[in-house]
Every structure is written in structure tokens, then in C-alpha cells.
Amino acid sequence: MRKYENIKTNKLGLYERSRYYFTNQPSKSKTAGICHNRIHTGRMSIHTIKQHECLGKQCPFFEKVDHPYWEKREMIKLLKKQDKEAI
């Protein structure tokens, strides 16, 4: 059983990109990351990153882009760490 049953492969056995996947990409101001996966390359919003669980999976194709979300996330991590140390 193939990993991606719904995706066709070409003559070389490589997965072809779905032309419908990530067609409506977020604007540059809402882009928090970029996916470099051959199957679905494109810009990703925070909602899409959470939906795909890119950070939880530690996806090697995911690249962070300068966005306020990452600063906010780091601040939350620091606050949690300080709360643990205070206890």
C-alpha cells in the first residue's frame, strides 16, 4: 500500500503535484512559513501550519518566515519556563 494513494506518480516514480492543493495561498503579510514538500509546495498561514501539525511532526520541508507569531510563541515558551522555575 502506497503512502499517498490519492496522488499519482509519473514515469520515474516521483509524486506529481496536485494542481488544486495550496491554490489559494495566504498573502505575504499572513505567511508564517513555507512548505518545500514536492507534493504541496507553497506559503502557509498560521492556521494551515496548525492544521497540518508541521511543528509537532518536525517536518523537514517546513521553513519559518519572519512573522510576529514566532516572537509571540517564543515569549509564551519563556513565560512557561519561568513559571516552572518559580514553583
TAWOUR-V807411 format. One record per residue. N is the residue number from 1. SS is DSSP state (H for helix, E for strand, C for the rest). PHI is phi in whole degrees, -180 to 180 (* if undefined). PSI is psi in radians with two decimals (NA if undefined). Layout:
N_SS_PHI_PSI / N_SS_PHI_PSI
//
This chain:
1_C_*_2.17 / 2_C_-73_2.67 / 3_C_-66_-0.74 / 4_C_-115_1.53 / 5_C_-70_-0.56 / 6_C_-84_-0.01 / 7_C_-110_2.28 / 8_C_-78_2.68 / 9_E_-113_2.64 / 10_C_-89_-2.98 / 11_C_-62_-0.53 / 12_C_-85_-0.06 / 13_C_88_0.09 / 14_C_-85_2.59 / 15_E_-74_2.37 / 16_C_-87_2.57 / 17_C_-73_2.45 / 18_C_-81_2.21 / 19_C_-76_-0.16 / 20_C_-98_-0.27 / 21_C_-80_2.25 / 22_C_63_0.57 / 23_C_-73_-0.63 / 24_C_-99_1.39 / 25_C_-81_2.66 / 26_C_-69_2.80 / 27_C_-69_2.93 / 28_C_-63_-0.56 / 29_C_-71_-0.44 / 30_C_-98_-0.05 / 31_C_-77_2.10 / 32_C_-109_-0.22 / 33_E_-166_2.94 / 34_E_-130_2.36 / 35_E_-100_2.25 / 36_C_-106_0.26 / 37_C_-67_2.39 / 38_C_-62_-0.53 / 39_C_-73_-0.68 / 40_C_-143_1.21 / 41_C_-71_2.44 / 42_E_158_3.05 / 43_E_-75_2.60 / 44_E_-131_2.38 / 45_C_-87_3.02 / 46_H_-61_-0.71 / 47_H_-60_-0.78 / 48_H_-68_-0.66 / 49_H_-63_-0.75 / 50_H_-68_-0.68 / 51_H_-64_-0.72 / 52_H_-84_-0.19 / 53_C_58_0.74 / 54_H_-62_-0.70 / 55_H_-74_-0.69 / 56_H_-65_-0.62 / 57_H_-82_-0.19 / 58_C_53_0.93 / 59_C_-62_2.20 / 60_C_-72_-0.27 / 61_C_-89_-0.16 / 62_E_-86_2.36 / 63_E_-128_2.22 / 64_E_-76_2.55 / 65_C_-121_2.61 / 66_C_-56_1.99 / 67_C_-154_2.53 / 68_H_-59_-0.41 / 69_H_-59_-0.69 / 70_H_-68_-0.65 / 71_H_-66_-0.74 / 72_H_-63_-0.72 / 73_H_-64_-0.74 / 74_H_-64_-0.68 / 75_H_-64_-0.71 / 76_H_-64_-0.71 / 77_H_-62_-0.74 / 78_H_-64_-0.74 / 79_H_-63_-0.72 / 80_H_-63_-0.71 / 81_H_-65_-0.71 / 82_H_-66_-0.66 / 83_H_-64_-0.69 / 84_H_-65_-0.71 / 85_H_-69_-0.54 / 86_H_-71_-0.45 / 87_C_-79_NA
//
